[in-house]
Amino acid sequence: MKLNNLSQVLKDQPKYRYVQVNKFLFQDYISDWSEASSLPKSLREELALECPLEIKADIFEDQGRKLSKKALIYLEDGESVETVLIRQKADKKLEKDMEGSDAKADARAHRNTVCISSQIGCPLDCSFCATGQSGFKRNLSAEEIVEQVVFWQRLLKQEAKDEKVDNIVFMGMGEPFLNYNEFIKAAKFINNPETLNIGARRMSVSTAGITEGIKRLAGEKLQMNLAISLHASTDTLRRKLMPVAKKYELEDIFRAVDDYIKKTGRRVMFEYLMMKGVNDSQADAEELSILMRKPLYLINLIPYNETGRFQASTRETIDHFKNTLEKKGVSVTVRLSFGSDISAACGQLKRSVGAKKKMFD
Ligand code: SF4
């Protein structure tokens, strides 16, 4: 999809054309200008020439429950970027429990969450992450970030007519706060009622702890959710796992998060990958509980999708870790390990595609 000539093509058109075109592109999700039936034929032809809508991609499906899909989208310069669609089925039990309450509609609905990337590769080189290990190529433009959402919206339109993307998480390849301007431009575009119209509260951004970005986000008029990739309860361990921790110590991160909470009143999620023998001991849980015992802090324990270097903690260890935190009064959740069949942990798809290609070269 290439829309940089769009303003040029529409410059002599009446204002309402912009509204029509935005609706076709970002609410009807057309994939060919011939579908824009209310535009004059000559304009459709010019748009088809100047602003092609095709998005080239390979799709990889979860072979198990078939609820997740991952796509590798091919960009203009030959680079590619990965994005994931996670489909959660309606929760019948929750729906029953919520009979008569306002939240019932939410419990009933299918939930489609899209995980999007903000960079090609990542410069932060976290030792547990396949994206980090494959290096950094470049930042994505806001248009390339939005394109990932449009791709999944088009697919849902084809496959499940009445479904759409409900949630967006900026948790794919890259560190969004190292590409702040394009990330926030994309987030505002996705939120705009005249374009994709996805509520800010249904969007989340995850950072490895870039404090400048946390401060900037606190000043935005966009009530999106903030998550911090923590993964360790001491600076010593964090520095071993995440080289970026040499620059941003835990104390700096918590100070920025506390300022963010003071300014926005919003809850902050701390993500903690559970890695066997690395960060999942009783002592780790106790140390973590001291850091996390604050009113708007929530810790999310994530079963690790193995990339080769580390092993995943067992289910029993995760349960025990969770119990320890809860006993200390910490708010804690455990993320379901969706998408592991299609390597939905960040960076793993590009790696496996690369490996496959090599076999046939
Ligand atoms: S975990 Fe996130 S920040 Fe770390 S290397 Fe991977 S993509 Fe980058």
Residues whose N, C-alpha, C, O or C-beta is under 5 A from the ligand:
A	BS01	SF4	C122 L124 D125 C126 C129 T131 G132 G172 M173 G174 E175 A208 C346
